[in-house]
Amino acid sequence: MYYEWDARKDSENYRKHGISLADGVAALEDSEAVSWIDSRYDYGEERIITLGVGIQGILYVVTTEIAEDETRIISVRQAETYEKERYRQGRPQTW
C-alpha cells in the first residue's frame, strides 16, 4: 500500500493535534485496526475512519482511497476515550 498526504495539511495536523500524518501509517497497518466509512457528511469523496495503534497509542485516522493500492491520509489524532474502547472491543463505530 502506498500512502500520501498534503504537506500543508501535515503541518496543520501537527499544529492542531501534535501528530504528523505520517504517524498514521502504523495505525493503518495495525492488524487489529477497526475501520468504517464516515457517512456523517457528504464530503464529495468516500472517507474511511480507522482506529489503530501507532507510536503515540491508539490513533483516529481519516483517509480516502485514491486508487486500489493508494491511500491519502487526511487527518490523524489521538483517539478519544470512547473510541479507544471501540478499538479494544474490535467493533467499528456506528454514526
Biopython code that builds the backbone (N, CA, C, O; Angstrom):
import numpy as np
from Bio.PDB.StructureBuilder import StructureBuilder

atoms = [
    (1, "MET", "N", (0.849, -1.183, 0.000)),
    (1, "MET", "CA", (0.000, 0.000, 0.000)),
    (1, "MET", "C", (0.889, 1.239, 0.000)),
    (1, "MET", "O", (1.891, 1.302, 0.712)),
    (2, "TYR", "N", (0.510, 2.210, -0.801)),
    (2, "TYR", "CA", (1.216, 3.483, -0.869)),
    (2, "TYR", "C", (0.347, 4.536, -0.172)),
    (2, "TYR", "O", (-0.854, 4.631, -0.428)),
    (3, "TYR", "N", (0.970, 5.325, 0.712)),
    (3, "TYR", "CA", (0.250, 6.384, 1.432)),
    (3, "TYR", "C", (0.798, 7.737, 1.011)),
    (3, "TYR", "O", (2.001, 7.899, 0.809)),
    (4, "GLU", "N", (-0.100, 8.704, 0.881)),
    (4, "GLU", "CA", (0.309, 10.069, 0.538)),
    (4, "GLU", "C", (-0.467, 11.050, 1.394)),
    (4, "GLU", "O", (-1.494, 10.708, 1.981)),
    (5, "TRP", "N", (0.035, 12.270, 1.458)),
    (5, "TRP", "CA", (-0.648, 13.339, 2.172)),
    (5, "TRP", "C", (-0.109, 14.663, 1.672)),
    (5, "TRP", "O", (0.969, 14.735, 1.083)),
    (6, "ASP", "N", (-0.867, 15.687, 1.913)),
    (6, "ASP", "CA", (-0.511, 17.042, 1.527)),
    (6, "ASP", "C", (0.401, 17.641, 2.613)),
    (6, "ASP", "O", (0.088, 17.564, 3.801)),
    (7, "ALA", "N", (1.508, 18.225, 2.204)),
    (7, "ALA", "CA", (2.471, 18.796, 3.161)),
    (7, "ALA", "C", (1.839, 19.907, 4.004)),
    (7, "ALA", "O", (2.126, 20.012, 5.197)),
    (8, "ARG", "N", (0.992, 20.728, 3.405)),
    (8, "ARG", "CA", (0.326, 21.797, 4.151)),
    (8, "ARG", "C", (-0.612, 21.223, 5.206)),
    (8, "ARG", "O", (-0.645, 21.694, 6.342)),
    (9, "LYS", "N", (-1.377, 20.195, 4.816)),
    (9, "LYS", "CA", (-2.277, 19.533, 5.764)),
    (9, "LYS", "C", (-1.486, 18.857, 6.885)),
    (9, "LYS", "O", (-1.933, 18.815, 8.031)),
    (10, "ASP", "N", (-0.312, 18.331, 6.545)),
    (10, "ASP", "CA", (0.532, 17.698, 7.551)),
    (10, "ASP", "C", (0.946, 18.725, 8.606)),
    (10, "ASP", "O", (0.897, 18.449, 9.805)),
    (11, "SER", "N", (1.351, 19.903, 8.153)),
    (11, "SER", "CA", (1.735, 20.975, 9.098)),
    (11, "SER", "C", (0.553, 21.394, 9.959)),
    (11, "SER", "O", (0.695, 21.574, 11.168)),
    (12, "GLU", "N", (-0.605, 21.548, 9.345)),
    (12, "GLU", "CA", (-1.813, 21.921, 10.090)),
    (12, "GLU", "C", (-2.187, 20.847, 11.105)),
    (12, "GLU", "O", (-2.545, 21.151, 12.243)),
    (13, "ASN", "N", (-2.100, 19.587, 10.680)),
    (13, "ASN", "CA", (-2.446, 18.482, 11.573)),
    (13, "ASN", "C", (-1.501, 18.453, 12.776)),
    (13, "ASN", "O", (-1.937, 18.254, 13.909)),
    (14, "TYR", "N", (-0.203, 18.653, 12.523)),
    (14, "TYR", "CA", (0.767, 18.642, 13.615)),
    (14, "TYR", "C", (0.517, 19.800, 14.572)),
    (14, "TYR", "O", (0.602, 19.637, 15.789)),
    (15, "ARG", "N", (0.215, 20.945, 14.031)),
    (15, "ARG", "CA", (-0.062, 22.119, 14.863)),
    (15, "ARG", "C", (-1.320, 21.893, 15.714)),
    (15, "ARG", "O", (-1.363, 22.274, 16.884)),
    (16, "LYS", "N", (-2.325, 21.278, 15.121)),
    (16, "LYS", "CA", (-3.604, 21.079, 15.809)),
    (16, "LYS", "C", (-3.587, 19.893, 16.777)),
    (16, "LYS", "O", (-4.129, 19.979, 17.879)),
    (17, "HIS", "N", (-2.954, 18.775, 16.357)),
    (17, "HIS", "CA", (-3.037, 17.536, 17.132)),
    (17, "HIS", "C", (-1.701, 17.051, 17.699)),
    (17, "HIS", "O", (-1.673, 16.123, 18.507)),
    (18, "GLY", "N", (-0.594, 17.674, 17.280)),
    (18, "GLY", "CA", (0.718, 17.243, 17.765)),
    (18, "GLY", "C", (1.174, 15.914, 17.182)),
    (18, "GLY", "O", (2.040, 15.244, 17.744)),
    (19, "ILE", "N", (0.589, 15.538, 16.059)),
    (19, "ILE", "CA", (0.897, 14.266, 15.401)),
    (19, "ILE", "C", (1.036, 14.508, 13.901)),
    (19, "ILE", "O", (0.220, 15.209, 13.302)),
    (20, "SER", "N", (2.056, 13.935, 13.305)),
    (20, "SER", "CA", (2.255, 14.024, 11.865)),
    (20, "SER", "C", (1.316, 13.056, 11.156)),
    (20, "SER", "O", (0.950, 12.020, 11.711)),
    (21, "LEU", "N", (0.931, 13.391, 9.939)),
    (21, "LEU", "CA", (0.111, 12.478, 9.149)),
    (21, "LEU", "C", (0.860, 11.171, 8.895)),
    (21, "LEU", "O", (0.240, 10.111, 8.816)),
    (22, "ALA", "N", (2.167, 11.234, 8.768)),
    (22, "ALA", "CA", (2.970, 10.025, 8.563)),
    (22, "ALA", "C", (2.826, 9.055, 9.729)),
    (22, "ALA", "O", (2.946, 7.845, 9.540)),
    (23, "ASP", "N", (2.571, 9.564, 10.923)),
    (23, "ASP", "CA", (2.401, 8.706, 12.092)),
    (23, "ASP", "C", (1.154, 7.830, 11.984)),
    (23, "ASP", "O", (1.034, 6.832, 12.695)),
    (24, "GLY", "N", (0.238, 8.194, 11.109)),
    (24, "GLY", "CA", (-0.975, 7.406, 10.920)),
    (24, "GLY", "C", (-0.745, 6.111, 10.160)),
    (24, "GLY", "O", (-1.583, 5.212, 10.216)),
    (25, "VAL", "N", (0.365, 5.997, 9.457)),
    (25, "VAL", "CA", (0.631, 4.790, 8.663)),
    (25, "VAL", "C", (0.656, 3.553, 9.557)),
    (25, "VAL", "O", (0.061, 2.532, 9.210)),
    (26, "ALA", "N", (1.329, 3.626, 10.692)),
    (26, "ALA", "CA", (1.403, 2.463, 11.593)),
    (26, "ALA", "C", (0.008, 2.048, 12.053)),
    (26, "ALA", "O", (-0.291, 0.857, 12.129)),
    (27, "ALA", "N", (-0.844, 3.020, 12.359)),
    (27, "ALA", "CA", (-2.214, 2.710, 12.790)),
    (27, "ALA", "C", (-2.998, 2.049, 11.662)),
    (27, "ALA", "O", (-3.771, 1.122, 11.905)),
    (28, "LEU", "N", (-2.804, 2.516, 10.435)),
    (28, "LEU", "CA", (-3.497, 1.922, 9.289)),
    (28, "LEU", "C", (-3.035, 0.490, 9.026)),
    (28, "LEU", "O", (-3.805, -0.331, 8.529)),
    (29, "GLU", "N", (-1.797, 0.196, 9.355)),
    (29, "GLU", "CA", (-1.248, -1.134, 9.115)),
    (29, "GLU", "C", (-1.367, -2.052, 10.337)),
    (29, "GLU", "O", (-0.904, -3.192, 10.302)),
    (30, "ASP", "N", (-1.973, -1.568, 11.395)),
    (30, "ASP", "CA", (-2.220, -2.373, 12.597)),
    (30, "ASP", "C", (-3.143, -3.537, 12.233)),
    (30, "ASP", "O", (-4.238, -3.317, 11.714)),
    (31, "SER", "N", (-2.718, -4.750, 12.495)),
    (31, "SER", "CA", (-3.528, -5.921, 12.131)),
    (31, "SER", "C", (-4.835, -5.995, 12.925)),
    (31, "SER", "O", (-5.748, -6.723, 12.534)),
    (32, "GLU", "N", (-4.938, -5.265, 14.013)),
    (32, "GLU", "CA", (-6.154, -5.242, 14.831)),
    (32, "GLU", "C", (-6.992, -3.987, 14.576)),
    (32, "GLU", "O", (-7.977, -3.754, 15.276)),
    (33, "ALA", "N", (-6.617, -3.184, 13.591)),
    (33, "ALA", "CA", (-7.317, -1.926, 13.311)),
    (33, "ALA", "C", (-8.792, -2.166, 13.008)),
    (33, "ALA", "O", (-9.182, -3.210, 12.487)),
    (34, "VAL", "N", (-9.591, -1.168, 13.351)),
    (34, "VAL", "CA", (-11.030, -1.195, 13.099)),
    (34, "VAL", "C", (-11.337, -0.023, 12.180)),
    (34, "VAL", "O", (-10.967, 1.112, 12.483)),
    (35, "SER", "N", (-12.009, -0.282, 11.059)),
    (35, "SER", "CA", (-12.305, 0.779, 10.076)),
    (35, "SER", "C", (-13.772, 0.770, 9.698)),
    (35, "SER", "O", (-14.444, -0.261, 9.746)),
    (36, "TRP", "N", (-14.253, 1.950, 9.319)),
    (36, "TRP", "CA", (-15.616, 2.084, 8.820)),
    (36, "TRP", "C", (-15.705, 3.332, 7.956)),
    (36, "TRP", "O", (-14.861, 4.224, 8.043)),
    (37, "ILE", "N", (-16.733, 3.382, 7.125)),
    (37, "ILE", "CA", (-16.954, 4.534, 6.251)),
    (37, "ILE", "C", (-17.610, 5.647, 7.062)),
    (37, "ILE", "O", (-18.568, 5.413, 7.799)),
    (38, "ASP", "N", (-17.087, 6.849, 6.917)),
    (38, "ASP", "CA", (-17.646, 8.017, 7.595)),
    (38, "ASP", "C", (-18.791, 8.560, 6.734)),
    (38, "ASP", "O", (-18.561, 9.214, 5.717)),
    (39, "SER", "N", (-20.001, 8.281, 7.152)),
    (39, "SER", "CA", (-21.178, 8.704, 6.380)),
    (39, "SER", "C", (-21.913, 9.870, 7.044)),
    (39, "SER", "O", (-23.073, 10.129, 6.724)),
    (40, "ARG", "N", (-21.250, 10.575, 7.964)),
    (40, "ARG", "CA", (-21.900, 11.685, 8.660)),
    (40, "ARG", "C", (-22.206, 12.863, 7.735)),
    (40, "ARG", "O", (-23.221, 13.539, 7.899)),
    (41, "TYR", "N", (-21.326, 13.104, 6.765)),
    (41, "TYR", "CA", (-21.465, 14.249, 5.870)),
    (41, "TYR", "C", (-21.194, 13.812, 4.434)),
    (41, "TYR", "O", (-20.648, 12.735, 4.195)),
    (42, "ASP", "N", (-21.578, 14.653, 3.491)),
    (42, "ASP", "CA", (-21.226, 14.435, 2.083)),
    (42, "ASP", "C", (-19.928, 15.191, 1.834)),
    (42, "ASP", "O", (-19.939, 16.405, 1.630)),
    (43, "TYR", "N", (-18.816, 14.473, 1.851)),
    (43, "TYR", "CA", (-17.501, 15.090, 1.671)),
    (43, "TYR", "C", (-17.132, 15.231, 0.203)),
    (43, "TYR", "O", (-16.127, 15.860, -0.129)),
    (44, "GLY", "N", (-17.934, 14.652, -0.673)),
    (44, "GLY", "CA", (-17.583, 14.646, -2.081)),
    (44, "GLY", "C", (-16.626, 13.523, -2.429)),
    (44, "GLY", "O", (-16.178, 13.411, -3.570)),
    (45, "GLU", "N", (-16.314, 12.695, -1.450)),
    (45, "GLU", "CA", (-15.459, 11.525, -1.614)),
    (45, "GLU", "C", (-15.754, 10.588, -0.457)),
    (45, "GLU", "O", (-16.242, 11.020, 0.587)),
    (46, "GLU", "N", (-15.462, 9.314, -0.635)),
    (46, "GLU", "CA", (-15.672, 8.363, 0.457)),
    (46, "GLU", "C", (-14.505, 8.471, 1.441)),
    (46, "GLU", "O", (-13.342, 8.310, 1.069)),
    (47, "ARG", "N", (-14.838, 8.744, 2.695)),
    (47, "ARG", "CA", (-13.817, 8.839, 3.731)),
    (47, "ARG", "C", (-13.939, 7.654, 4.675)),
    (47, "ARG", "O", (-15.033, 7.221, 5.035)),
    (48, "ILE", "N", (-12.792, 7.154, 5.058)),
    (48, "ILE", "CA", (-12.730, 5.994, 5.936)),
    (48, "ILE", "C", (-12.057, 6.403, 7.231)),
    (48, "ILE", "O", (-11.015, 7.059, 7.226)),
    (49, "ILE", "N", (-12.662, 6.008, 8.338)),
    (49, "ILE", "CA", (-12.084, 6.243, 9.659)),
    (49, "ILE", "C", (-11.489, 4.932, 10.135)),
    (49, "ILE", "O", (-12.117, 3.879, 10.027)),
    (50, "THR", "N", (-10.282, 5.000, 10.657)),
    (50, "THR", "CA", (-9.611, 3.819, 11.186)),
    (50, "THR", "C", (-9.111, 4.116, 12.587)),
    (50, "THR", "O", (-8.523, 5.168, 12.838)),
    (51, "LEU", "N", (-9.348, 3.183, 13.495)),
    (51, "LEU", "CA", (-8.753, 3.205, 14.827)),
    (51, "LEU", "C", (-7.682, 2.135, 14.832)),
    (51, "LEU", "O", (-7.963, 0.964, 14.580)),
    (52, "GLY", "N", (-6.454, 2.537, 15.119)),
    (52, "GLY", "CA", (-5.350, 1.580, 15.143)),
    (52, "GLY", "C", (-4.234, 2.092, 16.026)),
    (52, "GLY", "O", (-4.210, 3.267, 16.394)),
    (53, "VAL", "N", (-3.319, 1.219, 16.360)),
    (53, "VAL", "CA", (-2.213, 1.573, 17.241)),
    (53, "VAL", "C", (-1.035, 2.102, 16.435)),
    (53, "VAL", "O", (-0.607, 1.499, 15.451)),
    (54, "GLY", "N", (-0.527, 3.237, 16.877)),
    (54, "GLY", "CA", (0.674, 3.838, 16.324)),
    (54, "GLY", "C", (1.654, 4.085, 17.457)),
    (54, "GLY", "O", (1.432, 3.627, 18.579)),
    (55, "ILE", "N", (2.717, 4.789, 17.183)),
    (55, "ILE", "CA", (3.734, 5.078, 18.193)),
    (55, "ILE", "C", (3.140, 5.836, 19.384)),
    (55, "ILE", "O", (3.573, 5.639, 20.519)),
    (56, "GLN", "N", (2.158, 6.694, 19.133)),
    (56, "GLN", "CA", (1.549, 7.512, 20.185)),
    (56, "GLN", "C", (0.349, 6.841, 20.850)),
    (56, "GLN", "O", (-0.376, 7.500, 21.595)),
    (57, "GLY", "N", (0.122, 5.572, 20.609)),
    (57, "GLY", "CA", (-1.023, 4.881, 21.198)),
    (57, "GLY", "C", (-2.108, 4.653, 20.156)),
    (57, "GLY", "O", (-1.822, 4.542, 18.963)),
    (58, "ILE", "N", (-3.355, 4.584, 20.614)),
    (58, "ILE", "CA", (-4.473, 4.354, 19.697)),
    (58, "ILE", "C", (-4.796, 5.662, 18.980)),
    (58, "ILE", "O", (-5.057, 6.686, 19.611)),
    (59, "LEU", "N", (-4.775, 5.605, 17.655)),
    (59, "LEU", "CA", (-4.985, 6.798, 16.838)),
    (59, "LEU", "C", (-6.277, 6.692, 16.040)),
    (59, "LEU", "O", (-6.741, 5.598, 15.717)),
    (60, "TYR", "N", (-6.842, 7.844, 15.732)),
    (60, "TYR", "CA", (-8.034, 8.014, 14.902)),
    (60, "TYR", "C", (-7.519, 8.603, 13.597)),
    (60, "TYR", "O", (-7.036, 9.735, 13.570)),
    (61, "VAL", "N", (-7.621, 7.845, 12.525)),
    (61, "VAL", "CA", (-7.043, 8.244, 11.240)),
    (61, "VAL", "C", (-8.148, 8.330, 10.194)),
    (61, "VAL", "O", (-8.953, 7.410, 10.050)),
    (62, "VAL", "N", (-8.178, 9.446, 9.464)),
    (62, "VAL", "CA", (-9.150, 9.640, 8.390)),
    (62, "VAL", "C", (-8.400, 9.562, 7.069)),
    (62, "VAL", "O", (-7.385, 10.230, 6.870)),
    (63, "THR", "N", (-8.924, 8.727, 6.166)),
    (63, "THR", "CA", (-8.291, 8.537, 4.866)),
    (63, "THR", "C", (-9.335, 8.531, 3.759)),
    (63, "THR", "O", (-10.538, 8.479, 4.013)),
    (64, "THR", "N", (-8.848, 8.587, 2.535)),
    (64, "THR", "CA", (-9.668, 8.343, 1.359)),
    (64, "THR", "C", (-8.821, 7.523, 0.396)),
    (64, "THR", "O", (-7.608, 7.713, 0.303)),
    (65, "GLU", "N", (-9.467, 6.616, -0.315)),
    (65, "GLU", "CA", (-8.755, 5.766, -1.257)),
    (65, "GLU", "C", (-8.639, 6.486, -2.596)),
    (65, "GLU", "O", (-9.639, 6.894, -3.185)),
    (66, "ILE", "N", (-7.415, 6.633, -3.059)),
    (66, "ILE", "CA", (-7.141, 7.298, -4.337)),
    (66, "ILE", "C", (-7.194, 6.280, -5.481)),
    (66, "ILE", "O", (-7.750, 6.542, -6.547)),
    (67, "ALA", "N", (-6.609, 5.132, -5.227)),
    (67, "ALA", "CA", (-6.589, 4.020, -6.186)),
    (67, "ALA", "C", (-6.588, 2.744, -5.361)),
    (67, "ALA", "O", (-6.543, 2.794, -4.132)),
    (68, "GLU", "N", (-6.637, 1.612, -6.027)),
    (68, "GLU", "CA", (-6.711, 0.337, -5.314)),
    (68, "GLU", "C", (-5.573, 0.167, -4.307)),
    (68, "GLU", "O", (-5.774, -0.422, -3.245)),
    (69, "ASP", "N", (-4.400, 0.668, -4.623)),
    (69, "ASP", "CA", (-3.241, 0.497, -3.744)),
    (69, "ASP", "C", (-2.668, 1.830, -3.258)),
    (69, "ASP", "O", (-1.504, 1.899, -2.861)),
    (70, "GLU", "N", (-3.482, 2.886, -3.289)),
    (70, "GLU", "CA", (-3.017, 4.216, -2.887)),
    (70, "GLU", "C", (-4.059, 4.890, -1.999)),
    (70, "GLU", "O", (-5.228, 5.004, -2.367)),
    (71, "THR", "N", (-3.615, 5.335, -0.823)),
    (71, "THR", "CA", (-4.486, 5.959, 0.161)),
    (71, "THR", "C", (-3.949, 7.329, 0.547)),
    (71, "THR", "O", (-2.754, 7.487, 0.796)),
    (72, "ARG", "N", (-4.829, 8.309, 0.596)),
    (72, "ARG", "CA", (-4.450, 9.646, 1.071)),
    (72, "ARG", "C", (-4.858, 9.767, 2.530)),
    (72, "ARG", "O", (-6.012, 9.525, 2.883)),
    (73, "ILE", "N", (-3.904, 10.144, 3.376)),
    (73, "ILE", "CA", (-4.186, 10.388, 4.788)),
    (73, "ILE", "C", (-4.615, 11.841, 4.930)),
    (73, "ILE", "O", (-3.898, 12.756, 4.525)),
    (74, "ILE", "N", (-5.787, 12.041, 5.506)),
    (74, "ILE", "CA", (-6.380, 13.371, 5.643)),
    (74, "ILE", "C", (-6.145, 13.960, 7.022)),
    (74, "ILE", "O", (-5.856, 15.149, 7.157)),
    (75, "SER", "N", (-6.271, 13.120, 8.052)),
    (75, "SER", "CA", (-6.159, 13.601, 9.422)),
    (75, "SER", "C", (-5.751, 12.464, 10.350)),
    (75, "SER", "O", (-6.131, 11.311, 10.144)),
    (76, "VAL", "N", (-4.969, 12.805, 11.381)),
    (76, "VAL", "CA", (-4.575, 11.840, 12.412)),
    (76, "VAL", "C", (-4.624, 12.557, 13.753)),
    (76, "VAL", "O", (-4.132, 13.677, 13.891)),
    (77, "ARG", "N", (-5.222, 11.897, 14.737)),
    (77, "ARG", "CA", (-5.258, 12.451, 16.097)),
    (77, "ARG", "C", (-5.305, 11.306, 17.091)),
    (77, "ARG", "O", (-5.535, 10.154, 16.724)),
    (78, "GLN", "N", (-5.083, 11.641, 18.356)),
    (78, "GLN", "CA", (-5.257, 10.657, 19.417)),
    (78, "GLN", "C", (-6.727, 10.273, 19.473)),
    (78, "GLN", "O", (-7.598, 11.127, 19.305)),
    (79, "ALA", "N", (-7.005, 9.021, 19.704)),
    (79, "ALA", "CA", (-8.395, 8.568, 19.849)),
    (79, "ALA", "C", (-8.946, 9.058, 21.182)),
    (79, "ALA", "O", (-8.228, 9.127, 22.180)),
    (80, "GLU", "N", (-10.222, 9.394, 21.182)),
    (80, "GLU", "CA", (-10.918, 9.758, 22.415)),
    (80, "GLU", "C", (-11.136, 8.491, 23.239)),
    (80, "GLU", "O", (-10.997, 7.381, 22.725)),
    (81, "THR", "N", (-11.474, 8.654, 24.500)),
    (81, "THR", "CA", (-11.665, 7.520, 25.405)),
    (81, "THR", "C", (-12.672, 6.512, 24.855)),
    (81, "THR", "O", (-12.403, 5.311, 24.855)),
    (82, "TYR", "N", (-13.829, 6.986, 24.386)),
    (82, "TYR", "CA", (-14.844, 6.063, 23.869)),
    (82, "TYR", "C", (-14.375, 5.375, 22.589)),
    (82, "TYR", "O", (-14.772, 4.242, 22.318)),
    (83, "GLU", "N", (-13.536, 6.044, 21.802)),
    (83, "GLU", "CA", (-13.003, 5.444, 20.580)),
    (83, "GLU", "C", (-11.976, 4.359, 20.931)),
    (83, "GLU", "O", (-11.908, 3.323, 20.269)),
    (84, "LYS", "N", (-11.190, 4.604, 21.963)),
    (84, "LYS", "CA", (-10.235, 3.592, 22.424)),
    (84, "LYS", "C", (-10.973, 2.337, 22.864)),
    (84, "LYS", "O", (-10.521, 1.222, 22.603)),
    (85, "GLU", "N", (-12.096, 2.516, 23.523)),
    (85, "GLU", "CA", (-12.892, 1.380, 23.957)),
    (85, "GLU", "C", (-13.426, 0.609, 22.745)),
    (85, "GLU", "O", (-13.430, -0.622, 22.748)),
    (86, "ARG", "N", (-13.872, 1.322, 21.719)),
    (86, "ARG", "CA", (-14.330, 0.666, 20.481)),
    (86, "ARG", "C", (-13.211, -0.164, 19.870)),
    (86, "ARG", "O", (-13.432, -1.287, 19.416)),
    (87, "TYR", "N", (-12.001, 0.403, 19.862)),
    (87, "TYR", "CA", (-10.852, -0.329, 19.319)),
    (87, "TYR", "C", (-10.629, -1.609, 20.133)),
    (87, "TYR", "O", (-10.453, -2.687, 19.566)),
    (88, "ARG", "N", (-10.636, -1.485, 21.426)),
    (88, "ARG", "CA", (-10.392, -2.645, 22.290)),
    (88, "ARG", "C", (-11.474, -3.711, 22.121)),
    (88, "ARG", "O", (-11.200, -4.902, 22.263)),
    (89, "GLN", "N", (-12.685, -3.291, 21.821)),
    (89, "GLN", "CA", (-13.775, -4.235, 21.603)),
    (89, "GLN", "C", (-13.761, -4.813, 20.192)),
    (89, "GLN", "O", (-14.433, -5.805, 19.911)),
    (90, "GLY", "N", (-12.984, -4.178, 19.302)),
    (90, "GLY", "CA", (-12.884, -4.662, 17.929)),
    (90, "GLY", "C", (-14.116, -4.408, 17.096)),
    (90, "GLY", "O", (-14.391, -5.141, 16.146)),
    (91, "ARG", "N", (-14.870, -3.360, 17.449)),
    (91, "ARG", "CA", (-16.097, -3.049, 16.705)),
    (91, "ARG", "C", (-15.999, -1.660, 16.102)),
    (91, "ARG", "O", (-15.504, -0.735, 16.746)),
    (92, "PRO", "N", (-16.468, -1.507, 14.873)),
    (92, "PRO", "CA", (-16.494, -0.167, 14.279)),
    (92, "PRO", "C", (-17.541, 0.716, 14.945)),
    (92, "PRO", "O", (-18.552, 0.243, 15.464)),
    (93, "GLN", "N", (-17.265, 1.987, 14.912)),
    (93, "GLN", "CA", (-18.212, 2.998, 15.410)),
    (93, "GLN", "C", (-19.375, 3.075, 14.444)),
    (93, "GLN", "O", (-19.174, 2.967, 13.235)),
    (94, "THR", "N", (-20.570, 3.256, 14.937)),
    (94, "THR", "CA", (-21.717, 3.496, 14.052)),
    (94, "THR", "C", (-22.168, 4.927, 14.254)),
    (94, "THR", "O", (-22.262, 5.405, 15.385)),
    (95, "TRP", "N", (-22.441, 5.598, 13.173)),
    (95, "TRP", "CA", (-22.813, 7.016, 13.255)),
    (95, "TRP", "C", (-24.285, 7.163, 13.039)),
    (95, "TRP", "O", (-24.806, 8.279, 13.068)),
]
sb = StructureBuilder()
sb.init_structure("model")
sb.init_model(0)
sb.init_chain("A")
sb.init_seg("    ")
for serial, (resi, resn, name, xyz) in enumerate(atoms, 1):
    if name == "N":
        sb.init_residue(resn, " ", resi, " ")
    sb.init_atom(name, np.array(xyz, "f"), 0.0, 1.0, " ", f" {name:<3s}", serial, name[0])
structure = sb.get_structure()
